[in-house]
């Protein structure tokens, strides 16, 4: 495994990515310095916890289809990561999460108000960077933020809908999760001056793997241990957040599933959570979700094959595989 988490990619590309991810990390940390120690401490909390940095990596890979050294590429990568981090603070408040990236969540450590305001602070810092990237970049971020909010509101509304379909769920996932991942790819290609066709293809690819990324999270919420996923297994399950797996179970006509479906249709008691998790881990819905994830990955790679055959394309194919493998 290389330092950026991708195996068997072009050596020169890998070295460029390592160097540029270091610049992303430096700007990310320096940009949230300020005169208020508590704000700096809370906003650096998840930055220091690490993370996959998927969005900046995708921005940098997409920039390879133009001039990767163009002004604004590094800044846009940081914008995407700041936006992502801000949403995590808000998500943890709504989910009442105790863990994030294997560390205590901000809301559990400092309370909900501080966590929410820290998320708002990070959004403001992202906007500050955006101001220098031009009106097209600002408009792209605004549209992305609109989708993020709509996705979150839709997810909240859908908690109480017994007739939620898989199709409607995937639309929510597209807005809430895939929108920012697609934008990460679009920023890189757009600011690097890639051709319009390549910008559109990379955006489509980002949308596909964004949905796949969430479906992998759905699987991890059921199948993983705390040390594997960085958050408590069953978090979405306990909060009644619909996932692909629970929706597939609810579609079952097997009489043996009725007891499980009833439990999934109401608030799950903390004491009953291990039993429900155990039942879901044995259910065919888990395998069906993994199969749908593989189908999405295949569609994403089919989009990539329409792009020029450069080392970055092969690296993106490796990235797609990595998203699937994390759900095993």
N, C-alpha and C positions, 0 to 999 in steps of 0.2 A: 504493500500500500504506500502510495506517495504521500508527501507532506500535505497535499491538497485533497487527499481521500480518493483519488482516481488512479487506477492501475493501468500500466501499459499505454501511456500517452506519449506523444512526442516530447523529447527531452528539452528542446528549446522552448516549446510552449509551456511546459511545466515550470521552467525557470522564470519565464515572464510572469506566469500566474502567481508564483510564490512571491516574487518581488512586488507585484501590484497588490496582492492581498495584504502584504505588510503595510503598504501605503494606505490601503483602505482602513486597516486596523489603527494606524497612527492617527489618521484624520478623524475616525470615529471617536477615539478617546479624547483627542485634543478639542474636538468641537463641542463636547459637553462639559468643558471646564467652565467655572463661573465663580461668582463672589459669594455664593450661598452654599456653605459646606453640606447641609442636609440634602439639598437638591442634587449636588454633585454626587454624593454618596448613594442616594436612591437611584439616580439615573445610570450610574456606572454598575449598579448591582448585577443586572443581567448581562451587560457588556463583559464584565469580568468573569461571569459564569461560562463564557465561551459560546458554543453553539456551532451549527454546521456552516454558517455563513453561505447558505445555498444561494441566496439572492445576489449578493455581491459577486460570487463565483459565476453565476449565470450572466450577469452584466458584463463581466470581463471576457467570458467566452464569446458572447454575442458580438462584442466589439472587434473581435478578430476578423470578422467578415467585412470590416472597413479598415480604418486606420486606428489601431488599438491605443495609440499614443495621443489621440485627439484630446483636446481640452474638454473637461467635463465628464469624462468616463469614470474616473475615480470618484468624483463628487457624486455622480448619480448612483454609483454603487453604495455609497454611504447613505444617501437619501433613502434608498430601498431598505437598507438594514435598520436605519433609525425608525422608519415607518413600521416595519415588522416588530421591532422591539416595543414600540409604543402600544401596538395592538395587544401584545402579550400581557402588559401590565393591566390593560382593561379586561382582557379575557379572564385573567386569574381572579379578578374581583367578581366577575359574573359567575365564574365556576366555583368560587370559594376554595380555590386550589391552595394546597399546602406546600407543594413542591413545584419548581420550574427549573429545568436544566440541572436536576439533582441537587439544587440548593433551595433553601427556604424562600418561598415566594414573597414578593414585596408586600402584598396585602397582609400576609400572615405576620410579617416582621414589623411593618410600620402602620398597618391599618388601611382600610379601603380608601379613605380620602386622600392620603398621601400617595397611594399607588395610582389612583386615577389622575391626580394632578401631575405625577411624574410622567405618565403616558402623554398627557397634554403638553408637557414641557418638551418631550422628545419630538412630538409633532411640530412644535414651533422651531426646533433646531433643524429639522428636515426642511421646513419652509425657508429658513434662512439660507441654506445651501442652494435651494432651488432658484432663488431669486436671481442668481448669476448664470443660470443655465438657459434662460430665454423663455419667451411666452409659450412656445410649443411644449417645453418640458413642464412648465407650470400647469398648463391645461391637461397634460397627460396625468400628472399627479392628482389633480382635482377630480378627474373622471375616475381614477383608480380609487381614490378615497371615498367617492360616492358609492362605488360598487362594494367596497369594504363595509360601509355602514349599512347599506341595503341588505347585504348578506347576513350581517349580524342581527339586524332587526327581524329578518325573515326566519332565521334560526330560532330566535326567541319566541316568535309567534308559533312556529311549527312544533314546539315542545308539547303543546296541548291539542294537536291535530291528530286524531286517531286514524285518519284516512290519508296521511301523507304518503305520496308515492315516491319510488326510487328516483323517477325523473325529476320531480320537484326538489328532492334532496340534492341531486347533482347540480341543479341550477343554483342552489344556495352555496354549495361548495365552490362552484365556479366564481361566484361573486366574492365570497368571504376569504377564500384561500388562493384560488388560481389567479385572480385579478392582479395581485401584487407580483406574483412570480412571472406572469406574462409581461407585466410592465418592466420588470427587471431586465428581461431579455430585450424588450423594445428600446429601453433607454440605451443599453450598450450599443446596439446596432445603429440606432438613430444618431447618437452623438458621435459615433465613429464614422459617420458618413457612408454607411452601407447603402446598397441599392434598395429602392422601395420594395421590390419583390422579396428581397432577403429579409428586410425589416418585418414584413408581414408574415413570412414563413416562421421566423424566429419567435414572433409574438404568438402565433398559433401553437408552436411547439411548447412555449412557456405555459400556455393555457392548459394544454394536455397534461404536462407533467405536474402542473399545479393541482389539478384534480387528482392525479395519481398520488401525489404527496399526501393529500388529505385522506385518501382511501388507505394508504399505508398507515397513517396515524390511527384510523378507525380500527385496523387490525391490531396495531400495537396496544391500543387502549384495552383490548380484550386479552391478547395473547402474551404480552410482555411482562417482565418483572420490573419493579421500580428502578433497579440499577440499569436496566437496558434502555428505558425510554426517557428517563430523567423526570418523570412525573408519576403520580400514583396511578396504578392500573385501575380501570373502572371509573375514572373521573367523569367522563361523559355519561357513562351508564348511570352513575349515582345521581347526576344532575338531570337526568331525563332528556339529554340531548340526543336527538335521532342520529344514528350512524347507519352506514350501509348494512352492517351485520344485523343490527336490531330490526331494520326494515325488512330484510330478507326473512328473518325468523317470523315476523308478523304476517308475512304472505303465506306461510306454511299452512297446508290443509291437513297435516298429520295430527291425528288426535293426541299423540304423545307429546306434542308441543304446546298444548293448550295451557298447561300449568305455567310453563315458561313465558308464554305470550301474556298471560294475566299479570305476571310479575313485571314484565317490561312495560305494561300499560299503566302502571301506577308508580308512585314514589317507592324506590327500593330502600328498605331499611339497611342501615350500616351493617347490622348483624347478618343480614341475608346476602350481602354483596358477594362474599366469597363463593357461596353456593351458586349464585346466578352466573358469576364469571366462569366457574367450573363447567356449568351446563353449556355455556356459549362456546367454550374452548373445544367441546366435543361435538358441537352442532355442525352440520354440513354448510351452514351459512358462512362460516369462517373460510372454508375452502372456496366457496362461490365468490366471496369478496376478493380473495387472492387471485382467482382466475380473472375477474373483471379488471383488477389492477394490471395484470399481465397484458390484457387486451389493450388497455390504454397506453401502456408502454410501447406496444407494437405500433399503434397508431402514431405515437409521437415520433418514433424512429422512421416511420414512412415519410413524415413531413421533412425530417432531416435529410433524407436521401435526395430531396429536390434542391438542396443547397450545394454550393461549390465544395469539391472534395479537398478540404484543407484539414490540417491537424485538429482544429477546433471542432470540426464536425464529428470526428471520431471520439473526441473527448466528451462531447454532448451525448453520444451514444452510450459511452461508459457511465455517464451521469444518470441516464435513464435506467440502466441496469442496476445501479446502486440504489435507486429509489425502490425498486422492486425487491431487492435483496434485503433491505432493512425491515421488511414486513414478515420475513420468514421466522 
